[in-house]
């Protein structure tokens, strides 16, 4: 019983410390100005995937995509072009009124 009381808290500490080492990821929408060359948008997508992120949606009417990324890669894609900077915003559900009764 005494060993169990010692081991369980230690396992909890190991779990917490390993979780804090992983970079926090978030879901974002990345939108480029209409004048942005397709190569810059593609380079941003490739950088996200190379850094361990994931492209979750690609949009064709606008130069935009949704992705799951770390904050570090967001700073990288902001520096890919000086003239064509992306607008990055958190992805999520938007409601104009309380619609809980509809779900």
Backbone as JSON Lines, residues from 0, in Angstrom:
{"i":0,"aa":"X","n":[0.82,-1.19,0.0],"ca":[0.0,0.0,0.0],"c":[0.86,1.26,0.0]}
{"i":1,"aa":"X","n":[1.97,1.25,0.77],"ca":[2.82,2.43,0.82],"c":[3.51,2.67,-0.52]}
{"i":2,"aa":"X","n":[3.9,1.61,-1.2],"ca":[4.53,1.77,-2.52],"c":[3.52,2.34,-3.5]}
{"i":3,"aa":"X","n":[2.29,1.86,-3.44],"ca":[1.23,2.36,-4.32],"c":[1.02,3.86,-4.1]}
{"i":4,"aa":"X","n":[1.01,4.28,-2.86],"ca":[0.81,5.7,-2.54],"c":[1.96,6.56,-3.06]}
{"i":5,"aa":"X","n":[3.14,5.99,-3.21],"ca":[4.29,6.72,-3.71],"c":[4.34,6.72,-5.24]}
{"i":6,"aa":"X","n":[4.01,5.59,-5.85],"ca":[4.14,5.43,-7.3],"c":[3.08,6.25,-8.05]}
{"i":7,"aa":"X","n":[1.86,6.25,-7.59],"ca":[0.78,6.95,-8.3],"c":[1.07,8.45,-8.45]}
{"i":8,"aa":"X","n":[1.46,9.17,-7.38],"ca":[1.79,10.59,-7.58],"c":[2.97,10.81,-8.52]}
{"i":9,"aa":"X","n":[3.96,9.92,-8.48],"ca":[5.11,10.06,-9.39],"c":[4.7,9.89,-10.84]}
{"i":10,"aa":"X","n":[3.82,8.95,-11.09],"ca":[3.33,8.76,-12.46],"c":[2.58,10.0,-12.94]}
{"i":11,"aa":"X","n":[1.83,10.61,-12.05],"ca":[1.13,11.84,-12.4],"c":[2.08,12.95,-12.76]}
{"i":12,"aa":"X","n":[3.18,13.08,-12.03],"ca":[4.17,14.11,-12.33],"c":[4.84,13.88,-13.67]}
{"i":13,"aa":"X","n":[5.13,12.62,-13.98],"ca":[5.75,12.3,-15.27],"c":[4.8,12.66,-16.39]}
{"i":14,"aa":"X","n":[3.51,12.34,-16.24],"ca":[2.53,12.68,-17.26],"c":[2.4,14.17,-17.47]}
{"i":15,"aa":"X","n":[2.41,14.94,-16.4],"ca":[2.29,16.39,-16.51],"c":[3.52,17.0,-17.16]}
{"i":16,"aa":"X","n":[4.69,16.5,-16.81],"ca":[5.9,17.09,-17.38],"c":[6.03,16.78,-18.86]}
{"i":17,"aa":"X","n":[5.65,15.59,-19.3],"ca":[5.74,15.27,-20.72],"c":[4.69,16.03,-21.52]}
{"i":18,"aa":"X","n":[3.52,16.27,-20.93],"ca":[2.48,17.03,-21.63],"c":[2.91,18.48,-21.81]}
{"i":19,"aa":"X","n":[3.64,19.03,-20.86],"ca":[4.04,20.42,-20.98],"c":[5.17,20.62,-21.98]}
{"i":20,"aa":"X","n":[5.84,19.55,-22.39],"ca":[6.91,19.66,-23.37],"c":[6.38,19.79,-24.79]}
{"i":21,"aa":"X","n":[5.2,19.24,-25.05],"ca":[4.62,19.3,-26.39],"c":[4.1,20.72,-26.66]}
{"i":22,"aa":"X","n":[4.37,21.24,-27.86],"ca":[3.87,22.58,-28.16],"c":[2.34,22.57,-28.25]}
{"i":23,"aa":"X","n":[1.75,23.63,-27.76],"ca":[0.29,23.73,-27.81],"c":[-0.16,23.93,-29.25]}
{"i":24,"aa":"X","n":[-1.17,23.19,-29.64],"ca":[-1.71,23.34,-30.98],"c":[-3.08,23.98,-30.92]}
{"i":25,"aa":"X","n":[-3.4,24.69,-31.98],"ca":[-4.72,25.31,-32.05],"c":[-5.21,25.27,-33.49]}
{"i":26,"aa":"X","n":[-6.52,25.38,-33.64],"ca":[-7.13,25.37,-34.96],"c":[-7.27,26.81,-35.43]}
{"i":27,"aa":"X","n":[-6.77,27.06,-36.65],"ca":[-6.79,28.41,-37.18],"c":[-7.27,28.43,-38.63]}
{"i":28,"aa":"X","n":[-7.71,29.61,-39.05],"ca":[-7.97,29.9,-40.46],"c":[-6.86,30.83,-40.92]}
{"i":29,"aa":"X","n":[-6.24,30.5,-42.03],"ca":[-5.17,31.33,-42.6],"c":[-5.67,31.84,-43.94]}
{"i":30,"aa":"X","n":[-5.76,33.17,-44.06],"ca":[-6.28,33.77,-45.28],"c":[-5.27,34.76,-45.83]}
{"i":31,"aa":"X","n":[-4.98,34.63,-47.12],"ca":[-4.03,35.52,-47.8],"c":[-4.78,36.54,-48.66]}
{"i":32,"aa":"X","n":[-4.18,37.68,-48.92],"ca":[-4.79,38.65,-49.84],"c":[-4.97,38.02,-51.23]}
{"i":33,"aa":"X","n":[-5.94,38.5,-51.97],"ca":[-6.25,37.95,-53.3],"c":[-5.07,38.02,-54.25]}
{"i":34,"aa":"X","n":[-4.18,38.99,-54.07],"ca":[-3.04,39.15,-54.97],"c":[-1.86,38.23,-54.65]}
{"i":35,"aa":"X","n":[-1.99,37.4,-53.63],"ca":[-0.9,36.51,-53.22],"c":[-0.68,35.42,-54.25]}
{"i":36,"aa":"X","n":[0.57,35.2,-54.68],"ca":[0.85,34.09,-55.6],"c":[0.55,32.74,-54.94]}
{"i":37,"aa":"X","n":[0.06,31.81,-55.73],"ca":[-0.27,30.48,-55.23],"c":[0.95,29.8,-54.6]}
{"i":38,"aa":"X","n":[2.15,30.13,-55.08],"ca":[3.36,29.51,-54.54],"c":[3.59,29.86,-53.07]}
{"i":39,"aa":"X","n":[3.22,31.06,-52.67],"ca":[3.39,31.47,-51.27],"c":[2.39,30.72,-50.37]}
{"i":40,"aa":"X","n":[1.17,30.58,-50.84],"ca":[0.16,29.83,-50.08],"c":[0.6,28.37,-49.95]}
{"i":41,"aa":"X","n":[1.09,27.81,-51.04],"ca":[1.55,26.42,-51.02],"c":[2.75,26.25,-50.09]}
{"i":42,"aa":"X","n":[3.66,27.21,-50.1],"ca":[4.83,27.16,-49.22],"c":[4.41,27.18,-47.75]}
{"i":43,"aa":"X","n":[3.39,27.97,-47.43],"ca":[2.88,28.02,-46.06],"c":[2.29,26.67,-45.65]}
{"i":44,"aa":"X","n":[1.52,26.06,-46.53],"ca":[0.93,24.75,-46.24],"c":[2.02,23.7,-46.02]}
{"i":45,"aa":"X","n":[3.03,23.73,-46.87],"ca":[4.13,22.76,-46.74],"c":[4.9,22.97,-45.43]}
{"i":46,"aa":"X","n":[5.08,24.21,-45.03],"ca":[5.79,24.51,-43.78],"c":[4.99,23.99,-42.58]}
{"i":47,"aa":"X","n":[3.68,24.14,-42.64],"ca":[2.83,23.65,-41.55],"c":[2.92,22.14,-41.43]}
{"i":48,"aa":"X","n":[2.82,21.44,-42.55],"ca":[2.89,19.98,-42.53],"c":[4.28,19.51,-42.09]}
{"i":49,"aa":"X","n":[5.33,20.16,-42.57],"ca":[6.7,19.79,-42.19],"c":[6.95,19.97,-40.69]}
{"i":50,"aa":"X","n":[6.24,20.92,-40.07],"ca":[6.41,21.18,-38.64],"c":[5.5,20.3,-37.79]}
{"i":51,"aa":"X","n":[4.77,19.4,-38.41],"ca":[3.91,18.5,-37.65],"c":[2.46,18.95,-37.55]}
{"i":52,"aa":"X","n":[2.12,20.04,-38.24],"ca":[0.74,20.51,-38.25],"c":[-0.07,19.75,-39.28]}
{"i":53,"aa":"X","n":[-1.33,20.12,-39.39],"ca":[-2.22,19.43,-40.32],"c":[-3.13,20.44,-41.01]}
{"i":54,"aa":"X","n":[-3.23,20.33,-42.32],"ca":[-4.17,21.14,-43.1],"c":[-5.51,20.4,-43.03]}
{"i":55,"aa":"X","n":[-6.53,21.05,-42.49],"ca":[-7.81,20.37,-42.29],"c":[-8.84,20.73,-43.36]}
{"i":56,"aa":"X","n":[-8.72,21.88,-43.97],"ca":[-9.61,22.3,-45.06],"c":[-8.84,23.21,-46.01]}
{"i":57,"aa":"X","n":[-9.18,23.14,-47.3],"ca":[-8.61,24.05,-48.29],"c":[-9.77,24.72,-49.03]}
{"i":58,"aa":"X","n":[-9.71,26.02,-49.17],"ca":[-10.77,26.77,-49.81],"c":[-10.3,27.28,-51.17]}
{"i":59,"aa":"X","n":[-11.19,27.26,-52.16],"ca":[-10.79,27.64,-53.51],"c":[-11.29,29.01,-53.94]}
{"i":60,"aa":"X","n":[-12.4,29.48,-53.39],"ca":[-12.91,30.8,-53.78],"c":[-12.05,31.93,-53.23]}
{"i":61,"aa":"X","n":[-11.45,31.69,-52.09],"ca":[-10.53,32.66,-51.5],"c":[-9.23,31.94,-51.22]}
{"i":62,"aa":"X","n":[-8.15,32.67,-51.07],"ca":[-6.85,32.05,-50.79],"c":[-6.75,31.82,-49.29]}
{"i":63,"aa":"X","n":[-7.33,30.7,-48.88],"ca":[-7.45,30.42,-47.45],"c":[-7.43,28.93,-47.2]}
{"i":64,"aa":"X","n":[-7.04,28.56,-45.98],"ca":[-7.1,27.18,-45.55],"c":[-7.23,27.14,-44.04]}
{"i":65,"aa":"X","n":[-7.73,26.02,-43.54],"ca":[-7.83,25.79,-42.1],"c":[-6.74,24.79,-41.73]}
{"i":66,"aa":"X","n":[-6.2,24.96,-40.53],"ca":[-5.12,24.08,-40.12],"c":[-5.07,23.95,-38.61]}
{"i":67,"aa":"X","n":[-4.43,22.88,-38.17],"ca":[-4.1,22.7,-36.76],"c":[-2.6,22.91,-36.67]}
{"i":68,"aa":"X","n":[-2.19,23.93,-35.9],"ca":[-0.78,24.35,-35.89],"c":[-0.32,24.73,-34.49]}
{"i":69,"aa":"X","n":[1.01,24.81,-34.35],"ca":[1.59,25.35,-33.13],"c":[1.86,26.84,-33.35]}
{"i":70,"aa":"X","n":[2.01,27.58,-32.27],"ca":[2.29,29.01,-32.37],"c":[3.6,29.29,-33.08]}
{"i":71,"aa":"X","n":[4.57,28.39,-32.93],"ca":[5.87,28.59,-33.56],"c":[5.77,28.62,-35.08]}
{"i":72,"aa":"X","n":[4.97,27.73,-35.65],"ca":[4.86,27.71,-37.11],"c":[4.09,28.91,-37.62]}
{"i":73,"aa":"X","n":[3.18,29.47,-36.81],"ca":[2.47,30.67,-37.24],"c":[3.43,31.83,-37.44]}
{"i":74,"aa":"X","n":[4.4,31.96,-36.58],"ca":[5.38,33.04,-36.76],"c":[6.22,32.79,-38.0]}
{"i":75,"aa":"X","n":[6.46,31.54,-38.33],"ca":[7.23,31.21,-39.54],"c":[6.47,31.59,-40.81]}
{"i":76,"aa":"X","n":[5.18,31.24,-40.88],"ca":[4.46,31.55,-42.12],"c":[4.24,33.05,-42.28]}
{"i":77,"aa":"X","n":[4.25,33.79,-41.2],"ca":[4.13,35.25,-41.29],"c":[5.35,35.89,-41.94]}
{"i":78,"aa":"X","n":[6.48,35.19,-41.9],"ca":[7.72,35.75,-42.47],"c":[8.04,35.23,-43.87]}
{"i":79,"aa":"X","n":[7.16,34.41,-44.45],"ca":[7.45,33.86,-45.78],"c":[7.42,34.93,-46.87]}
{"i":80,"aa":"X","n":[6.61,35.95,-46.69],"ca":[6.52,37.01,-47.69],"c":[6.35,38.35,-46.98]}
{"i":81,"aa":"X","n":[7.1,39.33,-47.4],"ca":[6.98,40.67,-46.83],"c":[5.78,41.42,-47.39]}
{"i":82,"aa":"X","n":[5.38,41.1,-48.61],"ca":[4.29,41.84,-49.25],"c":[2.93,41.14,-49.15]}
{"i":83,"aa":"X","n":[2.92,39.84,-48.89],"ca":[1.68,39.08,-48.84],"c":[1.57,38.39,-47.48]}
{"i":84,"aa":"X","n":[1.15,39.15,-46.49],"ca":[1.05,38.62,-45.13],"c":[-0.32,37.96,-44.92]}
{"i":85,"aa":"X","n":[-0.34,36.79,-44.29],"ca":[-1.63,36.15,-44.04],"c":[-2.34,36.76,-42.84]}
{"i":86,"aa":"X","n":[-3.66,36.66,-42.86],"ca":[-4.46,36.99,-41.69],"c":[-4.76,35.65,-41.02]}
{"i":87,"aa":"X","n":[-4.41,35.52,-39.75],"ca":[-4.61,34.27,-39.02],"c":[-5.62,34.53,-37.92]}
{"i":88,"aa":"X","n":[-6.64,33.69,-37.87],"ca":[-7.65,33.82,-36.82],"c":[-8.01,32.43,-36.31]}
{"i":89,"aa":"X","n":[-8.39,32.37,-35.05],"ca":[-8.8,31.09,-34.47],"c":[-10.04,30.58,-35.17]}
{"i":90,"aa":"X","n":[-10.05,29.28,-35.44],"ca":[-11.18,28.64,-36.09],"c":[-12.16,28.18,-35.01]}
{"i":91,"aa":"X","n":[-13.42,28.28,-35.28],"ca":[-14.42,27.84,-34.32],"c":[-15.82,28.1,-34.84]}
{"i":92,"aa":"X","n":[-16.79,27.73,-34.05],"ca":[-18.19,27.93,-34.41],"c":[-18.61,29.35,-34.06]}
{"i":93,"aa":"X","n":[-19.27,30.0,-35.0],"ca":[-19.76,31.36,-34.79],"c":[-21.28,31.32,-34.79]}
{"i":94,"aa":"X","n":[-21.87,31.96,-33.79],"ca":[-23.33,32.03,-33.71],"c":[-23.75,33.48,-33.58]}
{"i":95,"aa":"X","n":[-24.88,33.81,-34.17],"ca":[-25.37,35.17,-34.06],"c":[-26.36,35.33,-32.91]}
{"i":96,"aa":"X","n":[-26.84,34.21,-32.39],"ca":[-27.73,34.23,-31.24],"c":[-27.66,32.89,-30.56]}
{"i":97,"aa":"X","n":[-28.26,32.77,-29.41],"ca":[-28.28,31.52,-28.68],"c":[-29.15,30.52,-29.43]}
{"i":98,"aa":"X","n":[-28.53,29.49,-29.99],"ca":[-29.26,28.51,-30.78],"c":[-29.17,27.12,-30.18]}
{"i":99,"aa":"X","n":[-28.98,27.04,-28.88],"ca":[-28.86,25.72,-28.23],"c":[-30.11,24.87,-28.43]}
{"i":100,"aa":"X","n":[-31.24,25.49,-28.51],"ca":[-32.5,24.74,-28.66],"c":[-32.59,24.06,-30.04]}
{"i":101,"aa":"X","n":[-31.77,24.48,-31.0],"ca":[-31.8,23.9,-32.35],"c":[-30.92,22.66,-32.47]}
{"i":102,"aa":"X","n":[-30.06,22.45,-31.53],"ca":[-29.12,21.32,-31.62],"c":[-29.7,20.05,-31.06]}
